[in-house]
Amino acid sequence: MKGDEKGKYFNPFDFKIGAEIEMFGRRILLCDCDLYTREFYEGIQYPQPAAIQAPLDNFESKAKNKYVPQKDSALSEYMEKSLGGGKVRSEVQFLQNDRKVLRFFAESAHHSYIVHYYLADNTVEIIEPTVPNR
């Protein structure tokens, strides 16, 4: 659901590079998206602007790492079920959009996130990439 607005859900038009969105009590800035997401938005005549650079503080600049964590399917399943997931609005939407995911790269005050918007059931997933201990 959108921020504190009861009964209002996110849709693909809520996500745009440079936009600040509120989810789970946190405000995050959408900085970039992947190629598939750009092509999807161009196909619906809603192109995404160019990527923006998120401001970095000293801690983030030292801790930033290119490590891509493995997807934890147990955690994904737990989060989906705890948020009432698994419900699709219509079978047609699900069958046409199965495995189609819009991916955004976001920043908040001191964290980086990956935001996934699943077209099959209009759900949102926020992942905080982990970095190994040094």
TIPA-882257 format. One line per 8 residues: number of its first residue (from 1); their letters; for each residue x, y, z of N, C-alpha, C. Coordinates in pm, whole numbers, plus 50000, padded with zeros to 5 digits. Layout:
<nodes>
NUM) A) X:Y:Z:X:Y:Z:X:Y:Z  ...
</nodes>
This chain:
<nodes>
1) MKGDEKGK) 50083:49882:50000:50000:50000:50000:50088:50125:50000  50034:50230:49945:50108:50355:49935:50116:50423:50072  50239:50444:50120:50263:50519:50242:50158:50498:50348  50091:50605:50387:49987:50598:50489:49847:50599:50428  49838:50594:50297:49708:50600:50230:49642:50463:50234  49534:50451:50308:49466:50322:50319:49386:50294:50193  49393:50172:50146:49317:50130:50030:49377:50170:49897  49492:50235:49894:49556:50275:49769:49681:50190:49749
9) YFNPFDFK) 49689:50125:49635:49800:50035:49606:49889:50094:49498  50013:50050:49494:50106:50094:49391:50066:50036:49257  50098:50109:49151:50083:50058:49016:50210:50098:48940  50232:50046:48819:50357:50075:48749:50383:50224:48725  50280:50306:48721:50298:50449:48696:50347:50524:48819  50349:50460:48935:50401:50524:49057:50553:50521:49061  50615:50439:48978:50760:50421:48981:50824:50496:48866  50907:50595:48897:50976:50672:48795:51112:50713:48851
17) IGAEIEMF) 51216:50705:48768:51350:50742:48811:51346:50887:48861  51403:50909:48980:51404:51042:49040:51290:51063:49138  51193:50971:49140:51080:50984:49232:51118:50930:49370  51062:50992:49472:51079:50943:49608:50948:50879:49648  50954:50751:49689:50833:50681:49729:50848:50637:49873  50736:50618:49940:50738:50573:50079:50680:50433:50087  50760:50341:50143:50717:50204:50163:50765:50157:50299  50677:50093:50370:50711:50035:50500:50775:50139:50592
25) GRRILLCD) 50726:50261:50587:50775:50367:50675:50907:50428:50634  50958:50396:50517:51084:50452:50470:51064:50522:50337  51132:50635:50324:51130:50709:50197:51254:50668:50119  51232:50623:49996:51345:50581:49913:51340:50654:49780  51457:50682:49726:51473:50752:49600:51506:50651:49491  51427:50648:49384:51452:50557:49273:51559:50619:49184  51674:50553:49173:51790:50608:49103:51809:50551:48963  51771:50427:48939:51797:50363:48811:51707:50242:48797
33) CDLYTREF) 51705:50183:48678:51631:50059:48655:51706:49977:48551  51667:49851:48536:51737:49766:48440:51680:49784:48299  51744:49722:48201:51707:49738:48060:51565:49689:48031  51527:49574:48089:51391:49522:48067:51287:49623:48115  51312:49685:48231:51218:49783:48286:51207:49904:48194  51320:49952:48142:51318:50066:48050:51236:50031:47924  51257:49912:47869:51184:49871:47749:51035:49857:47778  51000:49805:47896:50860:49792:47934:50791:49928:47935
41) YEGIQYPQ) 50855:50027:47999:50795:50160:48009:50789:50230:47872  50886:50208:47786:50880:50265:47652:50764:50204:47574  50739:50075:47598:50629:50007:47531:50492:50059:47571  50479:50114:47691:50351:50169:47735:50350:50322:47727  50444:50378:47649:50453:50523:47625:50473:50603:47754  50554:50550:47847:50585:50618:47972:50735:50599:47998  50821:50657:47911:50965:50630:47922:51025:50680:48053  51124:50608:48101:51194:50645:48223:51306:50743:48191
49) PAAIQAPL) 51328:50844:48277:51441:50935:48256:51574:50864:48279  51682:50933:48248:51816:50876:48268:51842:50852:48416  51936:50763:48443:51973:50731:48581:52029:50855:48649  52006:50862:48781:52061:50972:48859:52158:50916:48962  52251:50998:49003:52349:50957:49104:52294:50992:49242  52288:50894:49328:52244:50920:49465:52359:50981:49544  52329:51075:49632:52436:51133:49712:52497:51028:49805  52629:51024:49811:52699:50928:49897:52765:51000:50014
57) DNFESKAK) 52758:50938:50130:52835:50991:50241:52963:50909:50254  53052:50944:50344:53182:50876:50356:53166:50728:50386  53074:50693:50474:53054:50552:50509:53012:50472:50388  52913:50522:50314:52864:50450:50198:52970:50435:50090  53051:50538:50071:53151:50529:49966:53256:50423:49998  53285:50400:50125:53381:50297:50163:53317:50158:50167  53190:50153:50204:53123:50024:50220:53061:49972:50090  53052:50056:49988:52988:50016:49863:53067:49901:49800
65) NKYVPQKD) 52996:49800:49757:53060:49683:49702:52976:49632:49585  53037:49569:49490:52967:49517:49373:52910:49377:49396  52917:49329:49520:52869:49196:49552:52719:49185:49527  52676:49082:49453:52535:49058:49428:52495:48934:49508  52409:48950:49609:52373:48837:49693:52284:48736:49619  52289:48612:49664:52202:48509:49610:52062:48530:49666  51960:48503:49586:51823:48521:49630:51788:48415:49735  51733:48461:49845:51693:48373:49954:51546:48339:49935
73) SALSEYME) 51517:48224:49877:51378:48190:49845:51295:48169:49970  51354:48120:50079:51278:48101:50203:51231:48235:50258  51319:48336:50256:51282:48468:50304:51176:48530:50212  51191:48515:50082:51092:48569:49987:50955:48508:50012  50951:48377:50034:50824:48309:50059:50762:48357:50189  50845:48372:50293:50797:48420:50423:50739:48561:50410  50812:48651:50342:50765:48789:50327:50635:48794:50246  50627:48716:50141:50506:48715:50059:50386:48670:50140
81) KSLGGGKV) 50402:48563:50218:50291:48512:50297:50255:48606:50412  50356:48670:50474:50328:48760:50585:50257:48887:50538  50276:48924:50412:50209:49043:50356:50080:49008:50282  50036:48882:50296:49912:48842:50231:49928:48820:50082  50047:48784:50039:50076:48766:49897:50017:48638:49841  50046:48616:49717:49999:48495:49651:49861:48513:49589  49801:48630:49605:49668:48654:49549:49683:48733:49420  49624:48684:49314:49629:48755:49187:49492:48816:49159
89) RSEVQFLQ) 49491:48929:49091:49363:48997:49064:49286:48926:48953  49356:48869:48858:49287:48793:48754:49387:48695:48693  49336:48583:48647:49424:48484:48587:49487:48535:48459  49415:48616:48383:49468:48669:48257:49591:48754:48286  49581:48844:48382:49694:48929:48418:49812:48843:48461  49786:48741:48541:49892:48655:48589:49959:48579:48474  49879:48521:48386:49935:48441:48277:50011:48527:48177  49967:48649:48152:50036:48735:48057:50165:48793:48115
97) NDRKVLRF) 50170:48809:48246:50284:48877:48308:50366:48789:48401  50345:48659:48397:50421:48570:48484:50571:48585:48456  50650:48600:48560:50795:48615:48556:50840:48748:48494  50751:48844:48483:50789:48977:48436:50800:49068:48558  50920:49119:48578:50948:49198:48698:51016:49329:48659  50966:49440:48712:51030:49570:48692:51128:49589:48808  51254:49621:48776:51356:49633:48880:51410:49775:48884  51406:49833:49003:51458:49967:49026:51569:49961:49129
105) FAESAHHS) 51665:50051:49117:51773:50063:49214:51747:50191:49291  51736:50181:49424:51693:50293:49505:51791:50322:49617  51781:50443:49670:51866:50487:49781:51780:50557:49884  51814:50540:50011:51756:50621:50117:51871:50687:50190  51847:50739:50308:51949:50816:50379:52084:50743:50386  52086:50618:50428:52214:50548:50444:52213:50407:50388  52118:50375:50302:52107:50239:50251:52076:50238:50102  52117:50129:50038:52082:50103:49899:51978:49992:49897
113) YIVHYYLA) 51887:49998:49803:51783:49897:49793:51763:49859:49647  51705:49742:49627:51656:49700:49498:51506:49683:49516  51427:49750:49430:51282:49744:49439:51232:49664:49319  51159:49558:49346:51098:49476:49241:50948:49500:49241  50892:49525:49123:50747:49536:49106:50706:49421:49016  50626:49328:49069:50585:49210:48995:50456:49241:48918  50464:49235:48784:50350:49267:48701:50240:49161:48710  50275:49040:48745:50176:48932:48750:50070:48956:48857
121) DNTVEIIE) 50110:49009:48972:50013:49027:49081:50023:49163:49150  50094:49258:49089:50105:49395:49141:50160:49401:49282  50257:49317:49313:50319:49322:49444:50456:49389:49433  50503:49438:49545:50631:49508:49551:50721:49435:49651  50847:49422:49614:50946:49361:49701:51064:49457:49713  51112:49478:49835:51228:49563:49856:51338:49475:49913  51455:49479:49849:51569:49399:49891:51682:49493:49928  51743:49468:50041:51861:49544:50081:51982:49456:50055
129) PTVPNR) 52063:49489:49953:52179:49404:49921:52274:49397:50041  52325:49280:50063:52419:49262:50174:52562:49272:50123  52650:49314:50208:52792:49318:50176:52865:49230:50276  52966:49157:50233:53037:49068:50325:53116:49149:50429  53136:49087:50545:53218:49149:50646:53361:49159:50598  53429:49261:50641:53568:49278:50598:53660:49259:50715
</nodes>
